[in-house]
Amino acid sequence: MKLLRRYVLIKKSDTNITKSGIILNDKKENKNQGVIQELGPECDKNLKKGQTVLYKDIGVYQFNILNDDCLIIDSDDIIAICE
């Protein structure tokens, strides 16, 4: 999928993996967290594929690709990069 302008394709995160490898599954905690899959050509240069980000949930286009919950948002709606 090729995105236009400042749009970002994000795969929603339903699981959290700790540094020791323990998998935590708490959908309430990760409601607005996901992993960047694709970026439009005008996106902020600090954003990169594979980064986990927090985003606003207003103005989100949600859909399903191969049983993965995905969404497209404006890059301005990304609040933070999780490191």
VENLIN-V242564 format. One record per helix or strand of 3 or more residues. SS is the DSSP state (H for helix, E for strand). FROM is the first residue (numbers start at 1). LEN is the number of residues. If there is no record, write none. Layout:
ss=SS from=FROM len=LEN
ss=SS from=FROM len=LEN
//
This chain:
ss=E from=7 len=6
ss=E from=33 len=7
ss=E from=52 len=4
ss=E from=61 len=5
ss=E from=68 len=7
ss=H from=75 len=3
ss=E from=78 len=5
//
